[in-house]
Amino acid sequence: MAKRVSSIYGDALFELAIEEERVDDFYEEVKGIAQILEENKELLSLLAHPEINKEEKIAIVKDVFTGNVSEEITGFLCIIVEKDRYNDIPAILAHFIERAKEYKKIGTASVTSATELSSVQKKKLEQRLLETTRYTSFEVEYHVDPSILGGLVIRIRNRVMDSSLKTQIEKLGKGLSKISLS
């Protein structure tokens, strides 16, 4: 149900952004709000507190965000609180961010390597990702996992490209186990 709620509200905000021709503005504002909520978990706890009534929660949202983000975004957050969906705010914002990234052709990739990649290697990898996808830019998270031994594991949305030595050795082992020596 939470996924459905996040997509309904996130899609509604995205459609408003398209209609208002303000996708870039809303995208930056929503990213900022998501970061604030991530860094200040107390704010969501305050909004979820059962002893604080709805009007006070809306007043808190207005106090925190009025003047810092657009009226549309502040109003949107107030609607979420009005509908008692404050626990879904992070998921709603995340859904909007993903929709906006797709619209803006910003890819998100997770790259795992056995050792830290140099800045030159990262730049070449990002250039290669741009050449082989439909995206115009990428946000890349780099991870180091020595257990993959070598190569890379690249995740873009629901696709995984695994060229790690660990996987290649496992495949080779499976292939060798199927060979019968007579």
Accessible surface in RSA format (square Angstrom, percent):
REM  Atomic radii and reference values for relative SASA: ProtOr
REM  Chains: A
REM  Algorithm: Lee & Richards
REM  Probe-radius: 1.40
REM  Slices: 20
REM RES _ NUM      All-atoms   Total-Side   Main-Chain    Non-polar    All polar
REM                ABS   REL    ABS   REL    ABS   REL    ABS   REL    ABS   REL
RES MET A   1   160.36  83.0 112.51  74.5  47.85 113.9  98.30  83.6  62.06  82.2
RES ALA A   2    59.47  54.7  51.45  79.4   8.01  18.2  54.48  76.7   4.98  13.2
RES LYS A   3   167.58  81.8 159.72  98.0   7.86  18.7 114.91 103.4  52.66  56.1
RES ARG A   4   153.85  64.6 147.72  75.3   6.13  14.6  43.85  59.9 110.00  66.7
RES VAL A   5     6.13   4.0   5.72   5.2   0.41   1.0   6.13   5.3   0.00   0.0
RES SER A   6     7.90   6.7   7.90  10.5   0.00   0.0   0.07   0.1   7.83  11.0
RES SER A   7    30.14  25.5  30.12  40.2   0.01   0.0  16.38  34.9  13.76  19.3
RES ILE A   8    89.21  50.8  81.74  60.9   7.46  18.0  86.61  62.4   2.60   7.1
RES TYR A   9    38.49  18.0  38.06  21.7   0.43   1.1  24.62  18.5  13.87  17.1
RES GLY A  10     0.00   0.0   0.00   N/A   0.00   0.0   0.00   0.0   0.00   0.0
RES ASP A  11    46.07  32.3  46.04  45.8   0.03   0.1  15.85  37.3  30.22  30.1
RES ALA A  12    57.05  52.5  42.18  65.1  14.88  33.8  50.79  71.5   6.26  16.6
RES LEU A  13     1.30   0.7   0.01   0.0   1.29   3.2   1.30   0.9   0.00   0.0
RES PHE A  14     9.70   4.9   9.70   6.0   0.00   0.0   9.70   5.9   0.00   0.0
RES GLU A  15    94.01  54.0  91.70  69.4   2.32   5.5  44.50  86.1  49.51  40.4
RES LEU A  16    54.92  30.6  51.62  36.9   3.30   8.3  54.06  38.0   0.85   2.3
RES ALA A  17     0.00   0.0   0.00   0.0   0.00   0.0   0.00   0.0   0.00   0.0
RES ILE A  18    58.18  33.1  51.56  38.4   6.62  16.0  52.58  37.9   5.60  15.2
RES GLU A  19   136.23  78.2 105.99  80.2  30.24  72.0  43.48  84.1  92.74  75.7
RES GLU A  20    74.29  42.6  54.66  41.4  19.62  46.7   6.59  12.7  67.70  55.3
RES GLU A  21   158.11  90.8 125.74  95.1  32.37  77.1  46.39  89.7 111.72  91.2
RES ARG A  22    62.04  26.0  58.78  30.0   3.26   7.8  27.90  38.1  34.14  20.7
RES VAL A  23    11.57   7.6   9.04   8.2   2.53   6.1   9.04   7.9   2.53   6.9
RES ASP A  24    83.73  58.6  81.45  81.1   2.28   5.4  28.32  66.7  55.40  55.3
RES ASP A  25    70.74  49.6  65.71  65.4   5.03  11.9  12.38  29.1  58.36  58.2
RES PHE A  26     0.00   0.0   0.00   0.0   0.00   0.0   0.00   0.0   0.00   0.0
RES TYR A  27     3.81   1.8   3.81   2.2   0.00   0.0   3.64   2.7   0.18   0.2
RES GLU A  28    99.93  57.4  91.64  69.3   8.29  19.7  46.31  89.6  53.63  43.8
RES GLU A  29    37.44  21.5  30.99  23.4   6.46  15.4  21.13  40.9  16.32  13.3
RES VAL A  30     0.10   0.1   0.10   0.1   0.00   0.0   0.10   0.1   0.00   0.0
RES LYS A  31    73.56  35.9  67.89  41.7   5.67  13.5  39.17  35.3  34.39  36.6
RES GLY A  32    30.01  37.0   0.00   N/A  30.01  37.0  29.02  79.6   1.00   2.2
RES ILE A  33     1.38   0.8   0.93   0.7   0.44   1.1   0.93   0.7   0.44   1.2
RES ALA A  34    30.03  27.6  23.41  36.1   6.61  15.0  25.52  35.9   4.51  11.9
RES GLN A  35   107.96  60.4 102.02  74.6   5.93  14.1  29.97  63.8  77.99  59.1
RES ILE A  36    71.70  40.8  71.64  53.4   0.06   0.1  71.70  51.6   0.00   0.0
RES LEU A  37     8.11   4.5   6.93   5.0   1.18   3.0   7.30   5.1   0.81   2.2
RES GLU A  38   111.27  63.9 100.90  76.3  10.37  24.7  43.10  83.4  68.18  55.7
RES GLU A  39   114.66  65.8  82.01  62.0  32.65  77.7  40.88  79.1  73.77  60.2
RES ASN A  40    61.84  42.6  61.84  59.8   0.00   0.0  10.96  26.4  50.88  49.2
RES LYS A  41   115.38  56.3 113.66  69.7   1.72   4.1  87.38  78.7  28.00  29.8
RES GLU A  42   123.73  71.0 120.30  91.0   3.43   8.2  70.43 136.2  53.31  43.5
RES LEU A  43    21.53  12.0  17.48  12.5   4.05  10.2  20.52  14.4   1.01   2.7
RES LEU A  44    31.73  17.7  30.13  21.6   1.60   4.0  30.50  21.4   1.23   3.3
RES SER A  45    70.69  59.7  59.43  79.3  11.26  25.9  36.31  77.3  34.38  48.2
RES LEU A  46    74.37  41.4  70.94  50.7   3.43   8.6  73.99  52.0   0.38   1.0
RES LEU A  47     3.59   2.0   3.59   2.6   0.00   0.0   3.59   2.5   0.00   0.0
RES ALA A  48    36.29  33.4  21.59  33.3  14.70  33.4  21.74  30.6  14.55  38.5
RES HIS A  49    76.30  41.7  73.20  50.9   3.09   7.9  45.85  47.3  30.45  35.4
RES PRO A  50   123.48  90.0  87.81  80.0  35.67 129.6  96.30  79.5  27.17 168.9
RES GLU A  51   153.29  88.0 119.10  90.1  34.19  81.4  43.77  84.7 109.53  89.4
RES ILE A  52    33.60  19.1  30.08  22.4   3.52   8.5  30.35  21.9   3.25   8.8
RES ASN A  53    79.31  54.7  69.74  67.4   9.57  23.1  38.08  91.7  41.23  39.8
RES LYS A  54    66.13  32.3  59.80  36.7   6.34  15.1  32.02  28.8  34.11  36.3
RES GLU A  55   124.68  71.6 117.55  88.9   7.13  17.0  66.60 128.8  58.08  47.4
RES GLU A  56    87.71  50.4  84.44  63.9   3.27   7.8  32.83  63.5  54.89  44.8
RES LYS A  57    11.23   5.5  11.23   6.9   0.00   0.0   0.85   0.8  10.38  11.1
RES ILE A  58    28.93  16.5  28.93  21.6   0.00   0.0  28.93  20.8   0.00   0.0
RES ALA A  59    47.78  43.9  43.21  66.7   4.57  10.4  47.52  66.9   0.26   0.7
RES ILE A  60    35.96  20.5  34.91  26.0   1.05   2.5  35.93  25.9   0.03   0.1
RES VAL A  61     2.29   1.5   2.10   1.9   0.19   0.5   2.29   2.0   0.00   0.0
RES LYS A  62   106.26  51.8 105.29  64.6   0.97   2.3  52.59  47.3  53.68  57.2
RES ASP A  63   118.76  83.2  89.54  89.1  29.23  69.1  29.24  68.8  89.53  89.3
RES VAL A  64    54.57  35.9  43.25  39.2  11.32  27.3  49.57  43.1   4.99  13.5
RES PHE A  65     7.98   4.0   7.98   4.9   0.00   0.0   7.98   4.8   0.00   0.0
RES THR A  66    90.15  64.1  73.81  74.8  16.34  39.0  69.62  93.5  20.53  31.0
RES GLY A  67    76.26  94.0   0.00   N/A  76.26  94.0  39.64 108.8  36.62  82.0
RES ASN A  68   110.81  76.4  77.96  75.3  32.85  79.1  24.12  58.1  86.69  83.8
RES VAL A  69    24.87  16.4  10.42   9.4  14.45  34.8  16.05  13.9   8.82  23.9
RES SER A  70    18.40  15.5   5.87   7.8  12.53  28.9  17.27  36.8   1.13   1.6
RES GLU A  71   157.92  90.7 143.86 108.8  14.06  33.5  61.67 119.3  96.25  78.6
RES GLU A  72    57.45  33.0  45.95  34.8  11.51  27.4  25.66  49.6  31.80  26.0
RES ILE A  73     0.67   0.4   0.67   0.5   0.00   0.0   0.67   0.5   0.00   0.0
RES THR A  74    10.86   7.7  10.86  11.0   0.00   0.0  10.44  14.0   0.42   0.6
RES GLY A  75    31.39  38.7   0.00   N/A  31.39  38.7  30.23  83.0   1.16   2.6
RES PHE A  76    18.25   9.1  16.07  10.0   2.18   5.7  16.91  10.3   1.34   3.8
RES LEU A  77     2.62   1.5   2.62   1.9   0.00   0.0   2.62   1.8   0.00   0.0
RES CYS A  78    14.10  10.7  13.57  15.1   0.52   1.2  13.07  33.1   1.03   1.1
RES ILE A  79    93.08  53.0  92.24  68.7   0.85   2.0  92.98  67.0   0.10   0.3
RES ILE A  80     0.00   0.0   0.00   0.0   0.00   0.0   0.00   0.0   0.00   0.0
RES VAL A  81     0.01   0.0   0.01   0.0   0.00   0.0   0.01   0.0   0.00   0.0
RES GLU A  82    82.74  47.5  79.22  59.9   3.52   8.4  28.94  56.0  53.80  43.9
RES LYS A  83   123.10  60.1 106.01  65.0  17.08  40.7  54.36  48.9  68.74  73.2
RES ASP A  84    77.41  54.2  59.60  59.3  17.81  42.1  20.85  49.1  56.55  56.4
RES ARG A  85    76.55  32.1  75.45  38.5   1.10   2.6   3.42   4.7  73.13  44.3
RES TYR A  86    30.46  14.2  30.17  17.2   0.29   0.8   5.92   4.4  24.54  30.3
RES ASN A  87   110.66  76.3  86.97  84.0  23.69  57.0  30.86  74.3  79.80  77.1
RES ASP A  88    19.64  13.8  18.79  18.7   0.85   2.0   0.85   2.0  18.79  18.7
RES ILE A  89     3.64   2.1   3.64   2.7   0.00   0.0   3.64   2.6   0.00   0.0
RES PRO A  90    57.97  42.2  50.38  45.9   7.59  27.6  53.61  44.3   4.36  27.1
RES ALA A  91    43.95  40.4  33.80  52.2  10.16  23.1  40.56  57.1   3.40   9.0
RES ILE A  92     0.00   0.0   0.00   0.0   0.00   0.0   0.00   0.0   0.00   0.0
RES LEU A  93     0.66   0.4   0.66   0.5   0.00   0.0   0.66   0.5   0.00   0.0
RES ALA A  94    52.55  48.3  48.39  74.7   4.16   9.5  51.87  73.0   0.68   1.8
RES HIS A  95    45.25  24.7  39.75  27.6   5.49  14.1  31.94  32.9  13.30  15.5
RES PHE A  96     0.00   0.0   0.00   0.0   0.00   0.0   0.00   0.0   0.00   0.0
RES ILE A  97    20.80  11.8  20.80  15.5   0.00   0.0  20.80  15.0   0.00   0.0
RES GLU A  98    75.55  43.4  75.18  56.9   0.37   0.9  42.89  83.0  32.66  26.7
RES ARG A  99    78.56  33.0  75.68  38.6   2.88   6.9  27.70  37.9  50.86  30.8
RES ALA A 100     0.00   0.0   0.00   0.0   0.00   0.0   0.00   0.0   0.00   0.0
RES LYS A 101    18.94   9.2  18.94  11.6   0.00   0.0   2.96   2.7  15.98  17.0
RES GLU A 102    46.44  26.7  39.12  29.6   7.33  17.4  28.48  55.1  17.96  14.7
RES TYR A 103   125.63  58.7  99.31  56.5  26.31  68.5  68.89  51.8  56.74  69.9
RES LYS A 104    58.00  28.3  37.72  23.1  20.28  48.3  19.78  17.8  38.22  40.7
RES LYS A 105    91.54  44.7  91.54  56.2   0.00   0.0  51.95  46.8  39.59  42.2
RES ILE A 106    22.92  13.0  21.16  15.8   1.76   4.2  21.16  15.2   1.76   4.8
RES GLY A 107     0.77   0.9   0.00   N/A   0.77   0.9   0.77   2.1   0.00   0.0
RES THR A 108    48.25  34.3  43.64  44.2   4.61  11.0  42.52  57.1   5.73   8.7
RES ALA A 109     1.67   1.5   0.00   0.0   1.67   3.8   1.08   1.5   0.59   1.6
RES SER A 110    28.56  24.1  27.90  37.2   0.65   1.5  20.37  43.4   8.19  11.5
RES VAL A 111     0.39   0.3   0.07   0.1   0.32   0.8   0.07   0.1   0.32   0.9
RES THR A 112    16.84  12.0  16.84  17.1   0.00   0.0   9.21  12.4   7.63  11.5
RES SER A 113     6.17   5.2   6.17   8.2   0.00   0.0   3.06   6.5   3.11   4.4
RES ALA A 114    14.44  13.3   9.28  14.3   5.16  11.7   9.28  13.1   5.16  13.7
RES THR A 115    98.59  70.1  95.13  96.4   3.46   8.2  72.04  96.8  26.55  40.1
RES GLU A 116   116.29  66.8  95.44  72.2  20.85  49.6  56.65 109.6  59.64  48.7
RES LEU A 117    26.22  14.6  19.84  14.2   6.38  16.0  20.00  14.0   6.23  16.8
RES SER A 118    55.99  47.3  43.81  58.5  12.18  28.1  50.35 107.2   5.64   7.9
RES SER A 119    89.12  75.3  76.30 101.8  12.82  29.5  49.59 105.6  39.53  55.4
RES VAL A 120    93.60  61.6  91.03  82.4   2.57   6.2  93.55  81.3   0.06   0.2
RES GLN A 121    92.45  51.7  87.86  64.2   4.59  10.9  29.26  62.3  63.19  47.9
RES LYS A 122    52.83  25.8  52.83  32.4   0.00   0.0  18.55  16.7  34.29  36.5
RES LYS A 123   157.11  76.6 152.07  93.3   5.04  12.0 101.91  91.7  55.20  58.8
RES LYS A 124   143.45  70.0 136.49  83.7   6.96  16.6  85.88  77.3  57.57  61.3
RES LEU A 125    22.23  12.4  17.37  12.4   4.86  12.2  21.76  15.3   0.47   1.3
RES GLU A 126    57.47  33.0  57.47  43.5   0.00   0.0   8.87  17.2  48.60  39.7
RES GLN A 127    93.26  52.2  91.64  67.0   1.62   3.9  33.84  72.0  59.42  45.1
RES ARG A 128   139.35  58.5 138.11  70.4   1.25   3.0  49.43  67.6  89.92  54.5
RES LEU A 129     8.96   5.0   8.96   6.4   0.00   0.0   8.96   6.3   0.00   0.0
RES LEU A 130    54.31  30.2  43.58  31.2  10.73  27.0  43.79  30.8  10.52  28.3
RES GLU A 131   110.15  63.2  71.48  54.1  38.67  92.1  37.22  72.0  72.93  59.5
RES THR A 132    78.77  56.0  42.62  43.2  36.15  86.2  43.70  58.7  35.07  53.0
RES THR A 133    37.46  26.6  12.42  12.6  25.04  59.7  23.35  31.4  14.11  21.3
RES ARG A 134   138.40  58.1 117.42  59.9  20.97  49.9  75.30 102.9  63.10  38.2
RES TYR A 135    17.85   8.3  10.15   5.8   7.71  20.1   6.19   4.6  11.67  14.4
RES THR A 136    95.32  67.8  69.62  70.6  25.70  61.2  64.48  86.6  30.84  46.6
RES SER A 137    47.57  40.2  46.02  61.4   1.54   3.6  37.86  80.6   9.71  13.6
RES PHE A 138    27.61  13.8   1.84   1.1  25.77  67.1   1.94   1.2  25.67  73.5
RES GLU A 139    64.64  37.1  59.07  44.7   5.57  13.3  41.12  79.5  23.51  19.2
RES VAL A 140    30.39  20.0   1.52   1.4  28.87  69.6   1.72   1.5  28.67  77.8
RES GLU A 141   106.77  61.3 102.51  77.6   4.26  10.1  40.06  77.5  66.71  54.5
RES TYR A 142    57.76  27.0  29.34  16.7  28.42  74.0  29.58  22.2  28.18  34.7
RES HIS A 143    79.82  43.6  74.16  51.5   5.66  14.5  52.63  54.2  27.19  31.6
RES VAL A 144    72.57  47.8  42.89  38.8  29.68  71.5  42.89  37.3  29.68  80.5
RES ASP A 145    53.96  37.8  52.28  52.0   1.68   4.0  13.69  32.2  40.28  40.2
RES PRO A 146    95.73  69.8  87.86  80.1   7.87  28.6  88.80  73.3   6.94  43.1
RES SER A 147    58.46  49.4  43.54  58.1  14.92  34.4  46.26  98.5  12.20  17.1
RES ILE A 148    12.91   7.3  12.91   9.6   0.00   0.0  12.91   9.3   0.00   0.0
RES LEU A 149   105.64  58.8  78.93  56.5  26.71  67.1  82.10  57.7  23.55  63.4
RES GLY A 150    13.45  16.6   0.00   N/A  13.45  16.6  13.45  36.9   0.00   0.0
RES GLY A 151    38.91  48.0   0.00   N/A  38.91  48.0  21.79  59.8  17.13  38.4
RES LEU A 152    41.07  22.9  40.75  29.2   0.32   0.8  40.75  28.6   0.32   0.9
RES VAL A 153    11.46   7.5  11.46  10.4   0.00   0.0  11.46  10.0   0.00   0.0
RES ILE A 154    19.79  11.3  19.79  14.7   0.00   0.0  19.79  14.2   0.00   0.0
RES ARG A 155   110.08  46.2 107.74  54.9   2.34   5.6  34.20  46.7  75.88  46.0
RES ILE A 156    11.55   6.6  10.99   8.2   0.56   1.3  10.99   7.9   0.56   1.5
RES ARG A 157   148.54  62.4 104.14  53.1  44.40 105.7  42.05  57.5 106.49  64.5
RES ASN A 158   142.61  98.3 107.41 103.8  35.21  84.8  45.25 108.9  97.37  94.1
RES ARG A 159   145.32  61.0 141.45  72.1   3.87   9.2  54.16  74.0  91.16  55.2
RES VAL A 160    82.26  54.1  51.02  46.2  31.24  75.3  51.02  44.3  31.24  84.7
RES MET A 161    69.72  36.1  63.57  42.1   6.15  14.7  43.75  37.2  25.97  34.4
RES ASP A 162    60.18  42.2  35.56  35.4  24.63  58.2  14.92  35.1  45.26  45.1
RES SER A 163    58.34  49.3  52.59  70.2   5.74  13.2  42.90  91.3  15.44  21.6
RES SER A 164     1.47   1.2   1.47   2.0   0.00   0.0   0.00   0.0   1.47   2.1
RES LEU A 165    82.28  45.8  82.28  58.9   0.00   0.0  82.28  57.8   0.00   0.0
RES LYS A 166    86.94  42.4  85.89  52.7   1.05   2.5  42.84  38.6  44.10  47.0
RES THR A 167    27.39  19.5  27.39  27.8   0.00   0.0  17.81  23.9   9.59  14.5
RES GLN A 168    88.33  49.4  83.10  60.7   5.23  12.4  33.21  70.7  55.12  41.8
RES ILE A 169    98.91  56.3  96.69  72.0   2.22   5.4  97.31  70.1   1.61   4.4
RES GLU A 170    87.22  50.1  79.36  60.0   7.86  18.7  37.54  72.6  49.68  40.6
RES LYS A 171   134.90  65.8 126.05  77.3   8.86  21.1  78.84  71.0  56.06  59.7
RES LEU A 172   114.20  63.6 106.68  76.3   7.51  18.9 113.53  79.7   0.67   1.8
RES GLY A 173    37.72  46.5   0.00   N/A  37.72  46.5  31.66  86.9   6.06  13.6
RES LYS A 174   141.83  69.2 139.04  85.3   2.79   6.6  84.86  76.4  56.97  60.7
RES GLY A 175    35.99  44.4   0.00   N/A  35.99  44.4  31.36  86.1   4.62  10.4
RES LEU A 176   103.99  57.9  93.37  66.8  10.62  26.7  93.51  65.7  10.48  28.2
RES SER A 177    92.43  78.1  52.93  70.6  39.50  91.0  51.46 109.6  40.97  57.4
RES LYS A 178   173.94  84.9 141.44  86.8  32.50  77.4  93.19  83.9  80.75  86.0
RES ILE A 179   104.79  59.6  85.23  63.5  19.56  47.1  90.49  65.2  14.30  38.8
RES SER A 180    97.60  82.5  74.19  99.0  23.41  53.9  48.80 103.9  48.79  68.4
RES LEU A 181   170.62  95.0 135.76  97.1  34.86  87.6 137.95  96.9  32.68  87.9
RES SER A 182   159.00 134.4  78.07 104.2  80.94 186.4  79.49 169.3  79.52 111.4
END  Absolute sums over single chains surface
CHAIN  1 A    11491.2       9628.5       1862.7       6501.3       4989.9
END  Absolute sums over all chains
TOTAL         11491.2       9628.5       1862.7       6501.3       4989.9
